[in-house]
Amino acid sequence: MNICLLVKDFAVGKKFSKDGLPTKSGAEFHAENHALQLIKLGNRVTIMAKKRFYFTKSRENLNGIDLVRLHAPFRWLEIIIRLLTTHRDVDVFYIIGTPKFAVWAVLFAKLFNKPITLALTGKAEIFDKNKNWRNKIFSTCNAYIATTHEIQRGFIELGGIDANKITVLAHGIDTNKYPKSNTKLKRELKVKHNLDADTKVLLFCARVVINKGIDTVMKFWKTIHDKRPAAKLFVVGGGRTEIIAELKELSKQLDDSIMVVGEVDKPQEYYQMADVYVFPSRHEGLPTSLIEAMSSGLPAVVSDIGGCDDLIFDDDTGYRVYSEDANGFAEKILMLFNDDKLRQSLGDNAAEYVRAHCDYSEVIPRLNDILHQNHINV
């Protein structure tokens, strides 16, 4: 199959913006990873996204992906021209999110009887069919993928989508890149990071921004430090410079117990070293960092929100807490710090769940089947 994958942005150039935030979104990572995985199954994949920078090429090959950047202000015209000329052999369309220019691909697909699958990876992307003409067009696709059950409900309730057209499917990860840790490895890694081998480590690995709940982390860490003064909090991820400075100042006040690592390309070592993962985010799709942590065998204490609810089950893979309940987070984290057997059991369950439901070996063949089946049925 020749697949045309449409996504709003495909960031290149600087890795961080001036305020310290990473420039590449989750949807962009999913688009690239899905394209590469679908190519492994024998498909050809073109990614079409906005051209946002003068210095980027209009078309290039990215590890086998045909990457096309559409020019403002006539993206709608360019996409039609390309589909009639350079990309006239496209078989199916796969849209991630709801980029405005993608409606023209939907209209083109309808005119030429080609199937369209639309996937939403975040709650904020859920669209109201009756709000505007674009949403009405997005509601006419052949199939839909929801990465969470919350998004599935949004498709039905706001998008007016027939439930039979919707598949709940994780975006997935390569779990081989996030192997389950063990006690021996954890102890070795703690010593490597100049910690006592028996030190309990809590990990936060996400963007350091308020929406991810870093302010809640700072609140409950004071309580945890009071109860377990030898424990350490590792904060891994890029984010707002003023919040990172605040974290460093708080660490000084609490006996240098917060290790502010910053952005890393390969966080696996931190997942394998930690004892508990914390994720107090306020808004999520299906959190990739949480899936990675679970794959590494970490029990997690997370916000009781959509997305997290698809991964964390109380007393099974971790615990869910109201996002603003700092005391609730502290209580569950301390309980896991204090109970080695429980922590091990929940971590084992988490790793098993992710391998069964979120590994590329499970996700990508199902995605390929959805795209292929729609191609056959149209």
PyMOL commands that set and color helices and strands:
alter all, ss='L'
color gray80, all
select helices_A, chain A and resi 26-40+75-84+102-111+123-125+133-138+149-157+163-165+175-177+183-192+210-212+214-227+241-253+268-273+288-295+308-310+326-338+340-357+360-377
alter helices_A, ss='H'
color red, helices_A
select strands_A, chain A and resi 2-7+44-50+59-62+65-70+92-96+116-120+143-146+166-168+201-205+232-236+258-262+276-279+300-303+318-321
alter strands_A, ss='S'
color yellow, strands_A
deselect
rebuild
show_as cartoon
